[in-house]
Amino acid sequence: MHVLHVSAECYPAAKTGGLGDVVGALPKYLNDAGVDASVIIPKYSLKWFAEQEWEILFTGQVRMHIWGVPYQVQRLVNGDLGFQLYVVHIPGKFDRAGVYSDQNGYFGDSFERWICFQQAVLQWILLTQLPITHIHCHDHHTGLIPFMMRYCSIYQDLQGMPSFLTIHNGGYQGRYSWSNNYLLPYYDPYAAGMLDWENSINMLGSAIKCCWAFNTVSPSYLEEMKTSSLGLEGLLNLEWMKGSGIVNGIDTEVWDPRTDPMIGVHLKDDDFLSYKRGNKAILCERFGLDPGLPILTFIGRMVHQKGVDVLSDAIWSIVQHTKQIQFVILGSGEAIYEDPYKSLAHHHGDQVKTIIQYNEALSHQLYAGSDFLLMPSREEPCGLNQLYSMRYGTIPMVRRTGGLQDTVIDVDDWQGTGICFDQLTTGDLIHSFYRAMRLYQHKSRLYSIMQEAMTRDHSWERVAQDYIAWYKYYMGIE
Ligand code: ADP
């Protein structure tokens, strides 16, 4: 088997969230497990790309309406990613300082960009006769590939090749007006319905219809999508036989408290207390926090999905009632969600520290040095932060939804390692804050739960086997 992963993100090249983490790790572990796996993404004008050496493998041109769009496929030379990384260089479309947006906002030509990228990938596979056995698409940005393989005459030689889809986030579907139809390559007109969902071209919907099999990144999220997925519910119920749920792994080589170069104190000789206290002391020093009080941290995108609006209300409320709790907020996103945290830091700067930025190194230090990690998500397809936090001995505080429900057990239950709550309300959140503060008083219990959390196995070694079984099942391989 040789699988080509097609994606918008891949860590460490380009990452804005969990999609990048997964595509940067799964192929490495598939390779280790004996399945050849490589990755292709667009080439962005980001720092990492400029620092690497690239070999041009192929030069071509895709047609978009009356325009010829030139592109190059390049290969990373001397990479030690654990898989072959290819990039598609499309001048004018992807040579920008961001994946989906830059400092001026979201790019307005996303339909054209993704159409060109997907076509370039298919054309390259076809013309270079790459020895791949199947294609694995990730999220809506690559969602028209299964359709184009089946219904576009120029790609008909790929018709029989299995295509798989992973839905990392069904909240983003790539929904476009039919007025964009003229930008698509010619396809059999009777197949237009395979592009359509609710009178729009829906890239994710089309992928669900046309792929051989799809999965979501946790079983609970798949079930949730069948009842609530911004209009795709009917389709998911219709296509249920192709759907599975596979919980993400984490890259335990990158995320290793014993060796992580981004944290100050490593875990040595299983001396948990020195590791945890050492990292907390560094955090407290840096942000002027009190090491004697609990630190509750949020790391993530400042968007509606993450429940950050209710979280800021709950923090406002608790800091007015007690001084026995501290918060660190690291995130960026929409101003409407960022502003309350800036305001909190302004008015309650001794208890709330707000860092509005994307900062990979700081995120590692926070996983290592905090006591609790907050995830009050409205929905969470899988969630990686809770897995990283457990690996670094920090107790996740999660709303029971999607992958959070599948990976975190409440501390009051057998072998629990987290604080769980059901509703995204200030009431439930404040109750959880008090639970965290109470737990923090009982240090022996606190430390034993933290250490128990560190033993949870969410490694990709195990998850890669699930993916291999999934491929084989739908490809009819014993
Ligand atoms: P999503 O993909 O919905 O954003 P996940 O929990 O699956 O959420 O993955 C989030 C990933 O992005 C984690 O690796 C997290 O550490 C990282 N991340 C999110 N926001 C930031 C930030 N502001 N700084 C550093 N890392 C961040």
Boltz pocket constraint, residues with backbone or C-beta under 6 A from the ligand:
constraints:
  - pocket:
      binder: B
      contacts: [[A, 16], [A, 17], [A, 18], [A, 19], [A, 21], [A, 169], [A, 299], [A, 300], [A, 301], [A, 330], [A, 331], [A, 332], [A, 355], [A, 357], [A, 358], [A, 359], [A, 360], [A, 363], [A, 382], [A, 383], [A, 384], [A, 385], [A, 386]]
      max_distance: 6.0
